[in-house]
Amino acid sequence: MTETPQDFDLDAWLDDAERPQRSVTVYQKAGLIADLDALEAKIENAEDEEVDGPSAGGGSLRGQYAKLAKEFHDSALTIRIEGRDENERAKAAAGEADPALRGAAVIADAIISPKFSPKQVEKLAERIGEAQFANVVATFKAAFSDIPAVSADFLPKRFTPDDGGE
């Protein structure tokens, strides 16, 4: 049955409404990128046997690259952040006794998974570096300021014979 405006239950809709949430992935082992860069340069300049190894074993440059890439990938942490309004952000800041941790307290309050304390947010910023933490902050800002929208641009395009495809 199709709902009409007269049948629409606004209270039920509001009860199920959610705040915008965003996620960002950071990497514990970001230093491996230097090793991957060096191996990539070696692979580009190496002979075929060096790249794939005598029997394409784990001693090959390609095998070493795959191992390091997996280690980098496995060090990922996805952080889920929920939008907070201006009053909630002010309350989170005011609730932190240490003025040096107030910004971290606002971000910690918005992070819903995994939960962080303000001190852990500060340690995260210190340990993962400015570039990765800037991405966390940008995601925090997007969670409370961007209009929620779905983007399917990353999905592969499908073609039909009518479109000139396969």
N, C-alpha and C positions, 0 to 999 in steps of 0.2 A: 504494500500500500504506500502510495506517495504521500509524504507529509505536506500539508498546506500550512500557510502562515497561521491559521487558526489552531492547528493541531500542534504546532511547534512548542516544545516544553523548554522555555528559556532557562528555568531554574536547573533542570537536568543538564542542559548544555553547560551552564556556568559551573556546576558541581564537577564536571569532567574536564574543565579547562586547565591547561598547564602553562607554565611560564616557558619562555624560550630557553632552550639549552643548546650549548655548542660543545664540541670536543676538540681537543688539540693533542697531538702526539709529540712527546719529547723523548730523547734518547739518552740513556745512561752512558753508553759507550761511544759518544760522538767523536772521540779522539781516533777511532778506527778509520774515520774518513781519510786521514792522512795516509794510512797504510793502504787503503783501497786506491787512493789516487796514485801512489807510487807503483802499485801492482798494475794498475791500468796502463801507466806509461811503459812499464816493462812488457806487458802483453802487446801493446801497439808496435813495439820495436823488436820483438823476439821472433825467433824462427818457429815454425809450426810445431816441431817436436818439443820445444821448451814450453810453448803455450799449453798444449794438450798432454804433454808427457809421453814417454815411450808407449804406455798402454792406457793413456788417459786416466792415470791413477791420481791419488790425492797429492802427490808431489808436484803436479803440474802447476803452472802459474794460474791457470783457469780454476783448478781445484782449490788453490790457496785463496783466490779471490772469492770463490763461492763460500768457503768456510768463514772468512772474515765478514762477508756480506750477511751471512746468517747470524753471526754473533752480534753484528750491529742491529739487525732486524729484531732479534730476540731481546735486545735491551730496551725496547720501546715501552713507554708508559702512556696510556691514553687517559687524559684528564678531562672530566666532564664538568662543565661550568654552567650554572643556572643564572639567568638574568635577575638582577636586583634593582629595585627602583632607588631613586636618590635618597629617600628617607631611610631605607634599609641600609644603604651604603654608609650614610652618616651615623646610623646607630651602631653598625659594626665597628666603625672607626672610634666612636666615643666609648665603646665597651672595652677597648684595649688600653690598659693602664700605661704601657710604655709608648710614649709618643713616636719613637723610632720604628715601632711595629704596626702603627695604625694603617698604613697602606697595605701591608701584608695581611692584616686582620680583615680588611675589606675583601681582598681576593680569597683568603681562606674561607670566609663565610660563603662566598659564591661557589666555591669548588664543592661539588656534591659527591664526586667519586674520583679517586680515593680521597677520603677526608684528610685535610691538612690543618695543622695548627699554624698560627702566624709565624712562629719560629721555623717551622718546616718550609713555609713559603719562602722565607728569607734564605734558608739553606738551599732550597731548590734553585733560586735565582743565582746564588753564588756558585753552585756546583755545575749547572748546565750551561752557564754563560749567557751573555747579553742577547745574542741572536735568538736562541731558543726561548729564553724567558720573555723577550719582546713579543714572540708569537703567542705565549700564554696570556700576556697582558692584552694583546689585540683581540684574542678570543674572548677574554673577560669583557672587554668593551663591546664587542659584537653581540654578546649574549644579552646585554641590556639596551643596546641602541639600534640594532638592525631589525628590520621587519622580517619575521620568519618566512622563508621561501625555500622551495625544493629546487635544486639544480640537477638536471640529468645530463649536463654537458659531458660528463665523464663517461657516459655509457656508449658502447660501440653503436655506430649508426647501422641500421639494417636497410638493406636495399632489396627491392623486389624487381622482377623482370620489367615491370611497367616503369620503374624509376631508372632504367638503364643499367641496373645491377645484374647480379647473377640470377 
